[in-house]
């Protein structure tokens, strides 16, 4: 007699728990903590935006840009996360990063001017961004069949932060002011060091899931990379430095079209989401006329949506294999575009609550599926380096462009134009993911032997 629904769920849960082992689930806990810290600092500073603007007597776009600097620092630091992990070990890097994040946030609460505050908070963002990349890489290394579920539970930390910390930040603001709020957040961030001390990376071994690091185009077209620099004619210090940089940061990724497609999707979605986090409180309180308490309710609904998706989407994608994870990803990106197109026209409390819940669901699905797609496309060996370069591109874009929504508001007094632009740009990501799906279908990148054969055949055409 076939097992019932409850029994199948129970068996699946046991297999998921067994696959990661104790240290795999500690890695999930570390991802939970780092994603919660990232959401807390970004959304916390977004809620502090009106207060900081009044405190430092400056414009909206300048404070918004300061918050963008913090988030960009977290993104840009991703490029050094994997080299640091390989040099010093995951446990050491995570513990030190947690200490730096907590101490720098506490120091920021004592700063007398906006420029010093921005500098210290940028250091805090960097110390949070490094653990985020390392823990995602560790989770991808420990889990294979249940990787979607593991990422869902790990990124549940961001939902937890939005549901619990956002109301706390409002309470802290009312009770202790912005300096006291930053001081308390610094104490919360120190917990990253404790969890980091518990992490243990998996033993180094050959990939168990058939993945292999993608070869660069140069390596596929010639055998030149197999020759040691000392045996090449005209060897120089430049060649040595270039080889070291290429191997440390995996510069060969830039020869992959799939990498560029993923890069575009990640950069655009991170920018639109960060703009939402930074400006949403002012957008709802000033442009739509709601109170700060109402705005916190909208954010909590967004957090609840993220929590629902974090629990459901991983097992759902794992169970429903009618379409690939890439197609799921394209659908989710389309739904994010719909959110940005619809929200500016909503003016009532409950429709906005519902739309915020919807946005939380689709955005969390995006983060989970992105990690699955990256692992499917590049393998777990290169996952950390891919995430690092994605962070560099996203962080650079934030520094250059995230003041723009605030500037539009300063000039027009309305955020609807900014949201409309974000919807238009977000729609382009759907076509990028569909292109990625087409490439995966015609030029599969794994198993490793088939990957090398298909790639070589492709470049010989």
N, C-alpha and C positions, 0 to 999 in steps of 0.2 A: 504494500500500500504506500503510495507516494506521501511524503511528509506534508503536513499542513503549512499554512502561511506562517503561523507563529513559530513553528519548529524550523522552517527555512531561515527566518530572520535570526533565530537563536544560533543556528549553525554558522550562518554568515558572520555574526558578531564574534563568535568564538574564533573563527578563522582570521578575522581582522585583528583581534587582540593578539593572537599567537604570531602572526606574521611579523609585526614590529618588535615584539619582545619588550622587556623592561626599558632598555635604553632607547628604543624607537619611540616609545610613548613619552619618555622624558624629553626627547627632541620635539615631539608634538606640543608638550607643555611649554617648552622654551619658545616655540613659534607662537603659541597662544600669548605668552607674556610680551614678546617683542611687538607683535601686531597690536596688542592692547596699548602698549606704550606709544607707538606711532600714532594711533588714532587719538589717544588722549592729548598728546602735545599739539597735533594739528587742529583738532576740533576745539581743544581748550583755548588755544591762541585765537581761534576764530571767534569764540564767545567773548574773549577779552578785547576784541577789536574796537568796539565802541568805547570801552573804558580807557584803553590805551590812547585812542585818538583824542579823547578829552583830556587825559592826563598830560600828554606831551604836546597838545595844541598843534596838531598837524592834520594833513589831509587823509582821506580814506585810502587812496591808492598807495600812499607811502607805507602805512601800517600793514595793508594787505601784502605789499611787496616784502615787508619784513617777515611776515609769516611764510611767504613763498620761499624766502631765503632758507628758512629753517627746514622746510620740506625738501627743498632742492639739495641741501646739505646731506640729508638722509639718503637721497637718491644718489648723489655723486659719490658718497663714501662707499657705495656698493662695489665699485671697481677694485678697491683694495681689500675687500672682505675675504675673498678666496685666497689671494696670495698670503694674507696674514694668517689665515687658518692653516695653510700648508706649511708656513714657517714656524709658528708658535703653538699650533694646536687649537682646536675649537674651544676647549674648556677655558684655556687662558684668555683667549680673545673675548669670549663672551663675558667672563667675569670682570675683566678690566673695563670693557665697554659699559657694563652695568654700573660700575663705580663712577666712571666719567659722566654718564648720563645723569645720575642722581646728584652728584656734587656740583656739576655745572648748572643744573636747574636751580639748585639752592642758591648758588652764587648769583644767578640772574635776578633773583628776587631782591638783591641788594644794589643793583645798578642804578645810577642817578640819571642817565640820559639814554635816549633811544638808540644811539649808535653802539654804545657799550652793551646794551641789552641785546641788540641784534647779533653782535659778535659772540656773546656767550651762548645764546640760544642756538646759533648755528653749530657750535661745538656739541650741544646737546643732541641736535638732529643727527649729526654724524655718528655719535655714539649709539643712537638707536637704529640707524640704518644698517650698520655692520652686522649686528646680531640677526636682523630680519633676513638678510641674504643667507647667512651661514645656517640658520635654523631651517630655512626652506630647502637648502641643499641637503642637510642631514635627513630631513623627512623623506626627500626623494630617494636617498640612498638606502634607507631602511625599509621602505614600502614599495611594492610593485603592483600587485593585484588590487590592493585597497588604498592606493595612493590618493585617489580622489576623496575618499572618506577621511584619510589622515589630514590632508590639506584643509578640508572643510572644518574639522574640529580644531585645527591649529589657528586658522584665521577667524575662528569664533571669538578670539580675543578682542578683535576690533569691535565686534557687535557688543561684547560684554562692556567694553569701555564706553561705547556710545549710550548704552542703556543705563549704566550705573554712574560712570564718572561725570557725564555731562550734567545730570541733576546735582551731583556733588559740587561741581565747579560753580554752578549758580549759587548754591548754598555758601560755598567758600567766599565767593565774591561779595555776597550780601553781609557776611559775618566778619571776614578778615581783610577784605580788599584784594587788589590784584597781586600785591607783594606776598601776602599770606597764602594766596592760592598757588603761586609758583613754588613757594617753600614746601607746601604740602605735596605738590606734584613731584618735587624732587625726592621726597621721602618714598613715594610710591615707586619711582624709577629705580631706586636702589635694590628693589626686589629682583631686578634682572640679574644682578651679580650673584645672588643666592642660587637662582635657578641655573645660571650658566655653570656654576661650580659642580652641578650634578650631571652635566652632559658628558657623554662618552661617544666619540665617533665610531662608526663601524670599522671592523678590521679591514685593512686594505686587501682587496682581492679582485680578481677579474670579474667583470660584470656578470651577474647571474641571470639577467633578463634578456640577453641577446643584443644589447645596445653596445655601441662603440662610438668613441668620440669622432665627430665628423672630420673628414680630411679637408684641408684647404685646397683651393684650386691649383695653387702652385705645386703642392705635393702630388696632386693627381696628374698634372700635365708633365711633370719632370720628376726625376729622382734626386734632384739637387739637395733636398732637405735631409737626405739620409747621409750626406757627406759632412764630416765634422769640419768646423771652421778652420782648424789647423791644417787641413789637407787642401783647402781651396787656394787657388792662386790669388794673390793680391789681398790676403787676409789682413784686416786692419782692426783697430779698436772700434771703428764704427760698425763693422760686421759683427763683432762680439756683442756690442751693446744692442744692436738691432735683434740679434738672435735671442738674447736674454729677454728683451722686451716682448718679442713675438711669442716666446714660449710662456712667459709669465702671465701675460694678459690675453693670450690666444687671439692675436691680431688676424689670424686666418679666418675668423668668423665673418669678417667683413667681405669675404669673397662669396658668401652664401646668400642667394636671393631670399631664401626662407628666413634667414636672420633679419634681413632688412624689412620684410613684411611684418614679422613679429615686433621689430623695433618700432615701426610706425604705429601699430595698434597699441602697444604699451604706452608710448609717449603721449598719444592723443588722449587716451582714456585716463591716464594719470593726471594730465593737465586739467581736463574737465572736472574730474573728481576733486582735485585739490582746490580748484576755483570754487566749487560748490561748498567744500568744507570751510574755506576762508570767508566767503562773502554771504553764506546762506542766512546767518543770523540777521545781518543788516538788511539783506534782501527782503526777508519776511517782516521785520519790525518797521523798517522805514518805507520801503516801496509798497508793501501790502498792508501796513497799518496794524500788525499784530503786536502783542506784548512779548517781552523777553520770555515769559513763562510759556506762552503759546509756541514760541520758536523752539524752546527746549522740548516741548511735547512732540513737535514735528521731527526733531532729531532722534528722540527716543523711538518713535515709530520707525524711522529709518534703521536704527539699531536693531529693533525687533525683527524687521525684514531681513537684515543681514544674518541674524541668529537662525531664523527659520531656514534660510537658504544654506547656511553652513552645515546644518544637520542633515538636510534632505538631499541637496544636489549631488554630493559625492556618491552615496549609495544608489541614487536614481540613475546617474550616468553609468555606473558599474553594472546595474541590472538591465537597463534598456539599451541594448547594443544594436538597435535597428539602424542608427546613424552613428557616425564617429564623433569623438570629442570635439573635433574641429567644427563640425556642423552645429553642434550644440553651442559652441563658442560664437559662431556667426549670428545665431538667433538671439543670444543674450546681448550682443553688441547692438543689434537692431532695436531691441527693447530699451536699451539705454538711450538711444537716439530719440525714441518716442517720448521718453520721460522729459528730456530737455525741451522738446518741441511743445509739449502740452502744459508743463508746469507754469509758465508765465501767465497763462490765461485763467488759472484757478485763483479764486479770491475768497472762497469760503473755507471754514475750518476743516470740516470732515473730508471734502475732496482733497485738500492738501495733505491731510493725515494719510489718506489712502494712497496718494501718489508717492509720498515719502516712504511708506511701507513697500510699495512696488519697487521703488528705486533701490532700497536696501536689498531686496531679494535679487534683482538682476545684477547689481554691482558685486555682491558677494559671489554670485555664480561666476562672474567674470574673473575674479581673482583666483578662484579654485580651478577653473578650466584653463586659465592661462598657464598655470604651473604644470598641469597635465599635458597641455599642448607642447610646452617647451621641452619637457622630458621626452615626449614622443618624437619630437623633431630633432633633438640634439643629443639625447642620452644623458644619463645622470653624471657621467664624467665631466661633461662640459657645462652642466646646468648652472653651477656657481658663476662661471665666467660669463655666460649669456646674461644672467641676472645682473651682473656687475655692469656690463656695457649698456644694458637697458636702463639702468639707473643713471648712468652718465648722460645718456641722450635725454631722458626725461627731466633730470635735474637742470641741465643746461637750458632746456626749453622753458622750464618754470622761471628761471632767472630772467630770461629775456621777455616773457610774455604774460606772466601771471599778475602783473600790475594792471593789465589792460581792462579787465572787468571793472575794477575800481575806478579807473580813469574814465571809462564810459559813463559810470554812474555820476562822477563828479561833473562831467560835461552836460549830461542829459537829465540827470535826476531819476533815471529809470534803468532797471537791470534787464528788461525784456529783450533789448537789442543784444546784450551779451549772451543771454541764454539761447537766443536764436542762432547766433554765430556758433556757439558750442554744439548745438544740435546738428548744424550743417557739417562741421568738421568731423563730429563723431560718426556721421553716416558713412564717411569714407572708410572707416575701419572695417565695415562689413565686407566691402569689396576686397580689402586686403586679406581677410581671413578666408574668403572663398578662393582667392588665388593661391593661398597657402594649401588649402585642401586639394586643389587641382594638382599642385606640385607633389604633394604627398601621395596622391593616387597614381600619378604617372612615373614619379621618380622616388620610390620609397627609400627611406634612409636607414632601415633596419629590417632584418638582422644584419650584423656587421658585414658579412661577405656580400650579401645581396646589395647592401648599401654602397659598397665600394664599386661593385660591378656596374650598377645603374648610374652612379655619378660619373664614372669614367666614360661609359658609353655616351652619356649626355654631352660631355665636354668634347668628345671626339667628333660630334656632328657638325 
